[in-house]
Amino acid sequence: MNVVFEHSDGRKTVLGTATNKQDAWKIVRKFLDEHNYHSPYQRVSVIPDERRVWIDVGSHSEFFHYTDLTDEELEGFKL
């Protein structure tokens, strides 16, 4: 899966690729640490029709996405 950062102006930047959700979160965490941002919360929404996961880390205008998920990866995000 690709780990993507969505800027406040709508631009998207691929931060890296991951083979599981733990590795994907490590990429997000590294980005947040590099930008000295403390996430007050994390909200995750699975969007199966688009084969992606949307992650809100509390900035209100910038988000992360896990994109191009396989069926197995999508299943891993279901509760």
C-alpha positions as a Python dict, from the first residue, in 0.01 Angstrom:
ca = {
    (1, 'M'): (0, 0, 0),
    (2, 'N'): (107, 358, -55),
    (3, 'V'): (118, 606, 233),
    (4, 'V'): (9, 949, 111),
    (5, 'F'): (4, 1289, 281),
    (6, 'E'): (-271, 1528, 174),
    (7, 'H'): (-163, 1891, 213),
    (8, 'S'): (-408, 2160, 320),
    (9, 'D'): (-428, 2286, -40),
    (10, 'G'): (-530, 1940, -167),
    (11, 'R'): (-192, 1838, -310),
    (12, 'K'): (-91, 1480, -233),
    (13, 'T'): (260, 1351, -168),
    (14, 'V'): (350, 982, -154),
    (15, 'L'): (559, 932, 160),
    (16, 'G'): (641, 566, 104),
    (17, 'T'): (509, 215, 64),
    (18, 'A'): (426, -38, 333),
    (19, 'T'): (345, -407, 342),
    (20, 'N'): (117, -389, 648),
    (21, 'K'): (-67, -137, 863),
    (22, 'Q'): (206, -135, 1129),
    (23, 'D'): (469, -31, 873),
    (24, 'A'): (228, 225, 725),
    (25, 'W'): (176, 380, 1068),
    (26, 'K'): (555, 397, 1118),
    (27, 'I'): (577, 608, 800),
    (28, 'V'): (305, 841, 928),
    (29, 'R'): (466, 861, 1273),
    (30, 'K'): (806, 943, 1121),
    (31, 'F'): (651, 1224, 915),
    (32, 'L'): (475, 1367, 1220),
    (33, 'D'): (794, 1349, 1426),
    (34, 'E'): (999, 1517, 1152),
    (35, 'H'): (746, 1802, 1149),
    (36, 'N'): (728, 1827, 1528),
    (37, 'Y'): (355, 1764, 1524),
    (38, 'H'): (186, 1599, 1821),
    (39, 'S'): (-133, 1430, 1712),
    (40, 'P'): (-408, 1488, 1971),
    (41, 'Y'): (-604, 1194, 1826),
    (42, 'Q'): (-617, 954, 1533),
    (43, 'R'): (-936, 878, 1348),
    (44, 'V'): (-936, 609, 1081),
    (45, 'S'): (-1201, 550, 815),
    (46, 'V'): (-1195, 260, 571),
    (47, 'I'): (-1326, 345, 223),
    (48, 'P'): (-1353, 4, 54),
    (49, 'D'): (-1495, 129, -279),
    (50, 'E'): (-1182, 343, -326),
    (51, 'R'): (-949, 77, -180),
    (52, 'R'): (-807, 325, 69),
    (53, 'V'): (-795, 421, 434),
    (54, 'W'): (-827, 784, 548),
    (55, 'I'): (-641, 896, 862),
    (56, 'D'): (-721, 1217, 1050),
    (57, 'V'): (-450, 1315, 1300),
    (58, 'G'): (-618, 1627, 1433),
    (59, 'S'): (-485, 1902, 1209),
    (60, 'H'): (-832, 1973, 1059),
    (61, 'S'): (-682, 2048, 715),
    (62, 'E'): (-416, 1784, 644),
    (63, 'F'): (-469, 1411, 629),
    (64, 'F'): (-301, 1082, 550),
    (65, 'H'): (-426, 809, 319),
    (66, 'Y'): (-326, 448, 267),
    (67, 'T'): (-402, 383, -99),
    (68, 'D'): (-401, 93, -346),
    (69, 'L'): (-485, -160, -77),
    (70, 'T'): (-520, -529, -159),
    (71, 'D'): (-824, -726, -44),
    (72, 'E'): (-614, -872, 238),
    (73, 'E'): (-495, -528, 350),
    (74, 'L'): (-853, -394, 347),
    (75, 'E'): (-964, -689, 561),
    (76, 'G'): (-691, -602, 813),
    (77, 'F'): (-853, -263, 877),
    (78, 'K'): (-1204, -395, 940),
    (79, 'L'): (-1315, -424, 1301),
}
